[in-house]
Amino acid sequence: MDRLEDLDHGVNVAIIGAGWAGMAAAVMLAQAKTPVTVFEAARHLGGRARSVEIEGIELDNGQHILIGAYRETLRLMRAVGADPEQLLLRQPLAIEYPGKFSLRAPRLPAPLHLLAALLAARGLTWGERIAAMRFITAMRANAYRIAADMPVSELLGQHRQSGALARHLWEPLCVSALNTPAASASAQVFLNLFRDALDGARANSDFLIPRADLGKLFPQPAADFVCANGGSVRLATPVRTIDKSEDGFVLDAAAQRYSHVVLAVGPHQVDALLDRFAALATTRKSVAALAYEPIYTCYLQYPPEVSMPQPMTGFDGGYVQWIFDRGRLNGRAGLLAAVISAHGAHQNASRDELAGAIHRELAAFLPGLPAPLWSRVIAEKRATFSCRPDMVRPANRTAVDRLYLAGDYTASDYPATLESAVRSGVLAARLVRGEHA
Ligand SMILES: Cc1cc2nc3c(=O)[nH]c(=O)nc-3n(C[C@H](O)[C@H](O)[C@H](O)COP(=O)(O)OP(=O)(O)OC[C@H]3O[C@@H](n4cnc5c(N)ncnc54)[C@H](O)[C@@H]3O)c2cc1C
């Protein structure tokens, strides 16, 4: 691999896709004063984590949550002048199923904070608390590695994690983090997150809940940073073909040649853009083999006096998994966001039926709840890949010299998240610069 300095003045990088991976790569390159152009098919930045306009207000295409262990995301936010302390509500790990289960991590060093949280949790039997501590001790002893990957539910079964422990702690954490039900999710990927979030510094397990629209967290400040550092971001400019000639890469969307390409589109968009490269047949095959999971977000606008007891509340027994109170988060009083991760029966309901059912679930919790003023269901059918055991994920480096992949689906020990997208973009930029030769 060439060092960038060896490439003389001919370096100019095309990044295809302005999601969090593409923008992370662009920021890294712009920071190093490497000429970069980002091509984005949509009229907006951010890809699957973007702002959309609903009823005249900017909202997110889906409620997102970050955790303290997202070190690269937080680092790049700071690099582009987006202050995580202002933009994200930092809360110690806390899971609340009102009247059923409550777990709150005190401000103690890890893993004591988790052990203390389990001891003080409401809704667990003493047998379940002891089983949880044994499980954590066993996972720690093996450095969170298992000899052979398996579904999360199998790992939980092997370690007697049943009852409320499974239903209100491990399974919701699994489906939220991996967007895959415990019965089919990769135990090893779950443990990777467990290791970083629950057994690193205490702050790694903090929930970081956006107080601003997703666009303001990273995509927009990142684009501003790229443009201020000599790069450019072209919205509404889809790339339909990539070819390689002797003097560089040729994109149908641009007249000039590019020395390097970072393909930062979603996994289901990769195949069509690589069809001119016979050497990439294996890469295309592994991306095509990915299965997907949806995420549904239902916004319900109630009168401003309606609010939840905390910013994030767990629900079970119906469709809703979590309710986020946007009034408590970014001042839009009365606006609640209901989140349903992964596949399930909700996919068979029409949007109106779903919004109605979610309202009824909320009304059972908030007696006297008036009808919503409006509601909107956003169904992201391919929100993330389905994070199964022993997945084969393609590397950032491809068999075509100077053509790299970036995105939440590339090889990584994390599930499809903002952090895996950002890490992948950072890695692709480093490969462009020859830093990981
Ligand atoms: C509803 C929802 C909720 C989520 N919740 C969380 C959460 O709570 N926490 C978390 O960490 N993660 C969450 N995720 C996952 C997270 O959003 C994704 O992992 C991440 O945004 C993926 O970023 P990416 O850059 O890899 O891909 P993408 O966001 O898919 O970006 C790809 C970009 O490429 C563009 N593109 C495609 N084809 C072309 C082309 N031919 N030419 C030019 N541009 C093109 C697309 O328009 C898009 O902008 C959630 C996802 C969804 C959908």
The ligand as a Tripos MOL2 file, in Angstrom:
@<TRIPOS>MOLECULE
LIG
   53    58     1     0     0
SMALL
NO_CHARGES

@<TRIPOS>ATOM
      1 C1        -34.7220    3.6770   13.1880 C.3       1 LIG1
      2 C2        -33.2950    3.3810   13.5440 C.ar      1 LIG1
      3 C3        -32.8990    3.4040   14.8700 C.ar      1 LIG1
      4 C4        -31.5760    3.1430   15.2050 C.ar      1 LIG1
      5 N1        -31.1940    3.2340   16.5120 N.ar      1 LIG1
      6 C5        -29.8890    3.1850   16.8120 C.ar      1 LIG1
      7 C6        -29.4530    3.4790   18.1250 C.ar      1 LIG1
      8 O1        -30.2540    3.7470   19.0190 O.2       1 LIG1
      9 N2        -28.1190    3.4580   18.3810 N.ar      1 LIG1
     10 C7        -27.2040    3.1760   17.4180 C.ar      1 LIG1
     11 O2        -26.0000    3.2330   17.7030 O.2       1 LIG1
     12 N3        -27.5960    2.8640   16.1540 N.ar      1 LIG1
     13 C8        -28.9020    2.8720   15.8290 C.ar      1 LIG1
     14 N4        -29.3080    2.6150   14.5590 N.ar      1 LIG1
     15 C9        -28.3110    2.1730   13.5550 C.3       1 LIG1
     16 C10       -27.5500    3.3490   12.9380 C.3       1 LIG1
     17 O3        -28.4440    4.3700   12.5240 O.3       1 LIG1
     18 C11       -26.7930    2.8370   11.7110 C.3       1 LIG1
     19 O4        -25.9660    1.7750   12.1250 O.3       1 LIG1
     20 C12       -25.9320    3.9050   11.0670 C.3       1 LIG1
     21 O5        -26.6380    5.0930   10.8710 O.3       1 LIG1
     22 C13       -25.4100    3.3740    9.7200 C.3       1 LIG1
     23 O6        -24.6190    4.3740    9.1140 O.3       1 LIG1
     24 P1        -23.8520    4.0770    7.7480 P.3       1 LIG1
     25 O7        -23.1270    5.3290    7.4040 O.co2     1 LIG1
     26 O8        -23.0770    2.8200    7.8680 O.co2     1 LIG1
     27 O9        -24.9760    3.7750    6.6490 O.3       1 LIG1
     28 P2        -26.1850    4.6740    6.1020 P.3       1 LIG1
     29 O10       -26.7210    5.5090    7.2000 O.co2     1 LIG1
     30 O11       -27.1210    3.7390    5.4330 O.co2     1 LIG1
     31 O12       -25.5390    5.6560    5.0360 O.3       1 LIG1
     32 C14       -25.4020    5.3420    3.6760 C.3       1 LIG1
     33 C15       -25.5930    6.6090    2.8560 C.3       1 LIG1
     34 O13       -25.2790    6.3300    1.4970 O.3       1 LIG1
     35 C16       -26.2190    6.9930    0.6650 C.3       1 LIG1
     36 N5        -26.2350    6.3210   -0.6410 N.ar      1 LIG1
     37 C17       -26.7350    5.1040   -0.9380 C.ar      1 LIG1
     38 N6        -26.5460    4.8170   -2.2400 N.ar      1 LIG1
     39 C18       -25.9050    5.8730   -2.7690 C.ar      1 LIG1
     40 C19       -25.4050    6.1690   -4.0770 C.ar      1 LIG1
     41 N7        -25.5590    5.2980   -5.0920 N.pl3     1 LIG1
     42 N8        -24.7930    7.3590   -4.2840 N.ar      1 LIG1
     43 C20       -24.6280    8.2590   -3.2720 C.ar      1 LIG1
     44 N9        -25.0830    8.0100   -2.0150 N.ar      1 LIG1
     45 C21       -25.7010    6.8420   -1.7560 C.ar      1 LIG1
     46 C22       -27.5300    6.8540    1.4490 C.3       1 LIG1
     47 O14       -28.5010    7.7840    1.0060 O.3       1 LIG1
     48 C23       -27.0330    7.1060    2.8700 C.3       1 LIG1
     49 O15       -27.0750    8.4850    3.1780 O.3       1 LIG1
     50 C24       -30.6320    2.8110   14.1890 C.ar      1 LIG1
     51 C25       -31.0420    2.7590   12.8580 C.ar      1 LIG1
     52 C26       -32.3450    3.0450   12.5400 C.ar      1 LIG1
     53 C27       -32.7670    3.0070   11.0880 C.3       1 LIG1
@<TRIPOS>BOND
     1     1     2 1
     2     2     3 ar
     3     2    52 ar
     4     3     4 ar
     5     4     5 ar
     6     4    50 ar
     7     5     6 ar
     8     6     7 ar
     9     6    13 1
    10     7     8 2
    11     7     9 ar
    12     9    10 ar
    13    10    11 2
    14    10    12 ar
    15    12    13 ar
    16    13    14 ar
    17    14    15 1
    18    14    50 ar
    19    15    16 1
    20    16    17 1
    21    16    18 1
    22    18    19 1
    23    18    20 1
    24    20    21 1
    25    20    22 1
    26    22    23 1
    27    23    24 1
    28    24    25 2
    29    24    26 1
    30    24    27 1
    31    27    28 1
    32    28    29 2
    33    28    30 1
    34    28    31 1
    35    31    32 1
    36    32    33 1
    37    33    34 1
    38    33    48 1
    39    34    35 1
    40    35    36 1
    41    35    46 1
    42    36    37 ar
    43    36    45 ar
    44    37    38 ar
    45    38    39 ar
    46    39    40 ar
    47    39    45 ar
    48    40    41 1
    49    40    42 ar
    50    42    43 ar
    51    43    44 ar
    52    44    45 ar
    53    46    47 1
    54    46    48 1
    55    48    49 1
    56    50    51 ar
    57    51    52 ar
    58    52    53 1
@<TRIPOS>SUBSTRUCTURE
     1 LIG1         1 GROUP 0 **** ****
